[in-house]
């Protein structure tokens, strides 16, 4: 049984999903220090260049080689600037299921890049890797992340109460932890039928079939 993803890049009309390399270090550090990213992720705060280097050199590659999932840096095709990150984790190779998480850089929000990159990844998983389920877990107050799930055709399957620690900024500029519910979304191969076409009709994106 296959227990690791191949080392690949995935291309869409606007984006390239590829492994992180050291050229991403400055932009990754900047992206992860954004207030919205700090609030909804569990990365170190402040996020230093040492943290970014550790992620690029060891943690992200290890996710793939150890069979846990795969990590992609998301770049604009034309400018090659880093605009986000998308990651598969908690992969179950027996059931061919996995969880996806995503981050969009503050300088690239409002462009639909999270939806585009997750859709590309989902099509690759279902068509090329024979996966049967993708799961998304969004914090109850993270409406932007929930909108991505809805655009992709994900089905809301329930709520995990008090299941996640998020962060809120304090008056002195620091951060405090608080508990939040998680909404669980499921995406099956049949749920993607017609999604790319619907997005295209709404001014979105076409289908993605360029991976190597």
N, C-alpha and C positions, 0 to 999 in steps of 0.2 A: 504494500500500500504506500502511495506517495504521502510523505509527511512534511514536505517543505515546498514552498512556492518557488518557481524559477525566478532568477534575477532578470527582470525585464524592464522595459519602458513602455508606456501607453500614451498614444497621441490622439488628440481630438483636433477639431478645426482651430481651437484657440489655445489649447493647453498641452503641456508635456508633463506626464507623471513619471518621475525617474528616481532612482536612489539618491539620497543626500550625498553631497561631497563637500570638501572643505571650502569651496567657493561660496557655499550657502551660509557660512558661519555668521557674517555680520547681519544679514537679513533675518536669519533664524533668531538671533539674539533680540533684535528689534521686535519681531513679530510676537515673540513669547512674553515680552514685557508690556504689551498692550493691556489696558485695564480689563477689557471684555474677555480676553484670553486668560488672564490671571483669574478672573472670577469663576470661569466655567471649566478650567482644567486643573490638574493637580501637579503641574510642573513647579519647579523651585521658584521662589519669589524673594528677591529679584532674580531674574534669569541671567546668568553671567555668560561670558564667552567660554569659560571653563565648562559650564553646563552644556552649552551648544556643542563644543568639541567632543565632550563625552557622548552626547547623543549621536553625532555624526559618525564618530569612529567606532563606537562599541555598541551602544544600546540599539539603535535602529538596525544595523546589519544583523545583530544577534537575534532580533525578532524573527527574521527569515530563516537563518541557519539553524536555530533551535526549534523551528516548526511552530512557533506561536502565531505567526501571521506575516505581515509584510508592511513596510513603511515607504511612502512616496513623498518626495518634495514635489509640489505642484508649481509649475512655471508657465508664464505666458509664452506662447510659441514665438511671437514676433520679437518681444523685448528680452526674453530669457530671465526676467525678474521673478523672484520667488513671490508667489501670491497666496500660498497656503500649504497645508499638509493633509494627507489622508492616510489612514492606517487601519489595517486589519489586525485584530487581536482575539484572544480566546478561541482560536480555531480548533474545531473538533473534526478531525480527519475521517473518523468513522461515519459520522452523520453528514459530512460535507456541509458544515455550517460554520459561520464566523460572525464576528461583530465588527462594525465599522465606526470609526470616529474621525472627525474632520475639524480643521481650524482654517479660518480665512484671515489673512493679514489685514490690518486696519486700513492699509492703503489700497486694498483691492475689493472692499465690500461693495455690495450693490450691483455686482456684475454677473451674479449667478454662477460663480466659479465653484462653489461647494457642490451645488446640484450637478454641474457638468462633470466634475471630477468623480463624484461618487457614482453617477450613472455610468460613466466609462468603466469604472472599476467593477461595477455590478455586472455589466454586460460581459466583460472578460471572464469574471468568475463563473457565471452561469453557462456561457457558451464554450469556453475553452478549458475550464477547470472542473466542469461537471458538478459545481456546487448547487445545493438545493435550498439554502436559506441564508439570508443576511439579516442580522439584527442591529437595530439602532436603539440607543438609550439616551433620551434627552431629559435634561433637568426640567422640572415643572415650570420654571420661570424663563427658560431659555427659548423664547418664541422664534428667534431666527433659526435655531437648529431644528425646531419642530416644523417650520415651513419647508426646509429642505426635505425632510421625511415625507411630507404631504405631496410635494411636487413630484417626488419619485414614485408615488403610488403605494407607499408603505401603508400597512394596516396597523392601526393602534390596537394593541393586544392587552393592555392592562397597565396598572400602576404598581410600582414597587415603592412602598411607603418608607420614608426616612432612609432611603438606600444609598444616598450619596452625600459626601461632604463637599460643599461649594464654599466660595469666599465672597465676602462683602467688604467694601472699603470703609474704614473708620474715619472719624472726623480729623484725626491727626495724620491721615495719609497712609496709615498702616492697613493691615488686612486681618479680618476675623473670620473664623470658620463658622458655618451654620449647616444644619442638616436640611436636605431637600428630597422630595419624591423624584422618582425616575419614571418617565413614560416609556414603555417598551413598544417598539415598532418592529414588525416583521415584513420582510420582502422575499417573495418566492419568485421563481422564474416567470410564472404566468402573470404576476403582478406588473411586470415590465412591459407587457404587450401593449403597444400603442403609446407608451409614455414619451418616447423620443419624438414621435410624430406630433403629439399634443404640444410638446414644448416648442417644436419647430413652428407650428401654426401660431403659437403665441409669441413668436419672435425669439425662440430659444435656440436649440441646437439640433443637429441631425444625429444619426446613429454613429456609433464609434466602433470601428473594427480594425484599427491600426495598432497592433501591439507586436513587440519583438523582443 
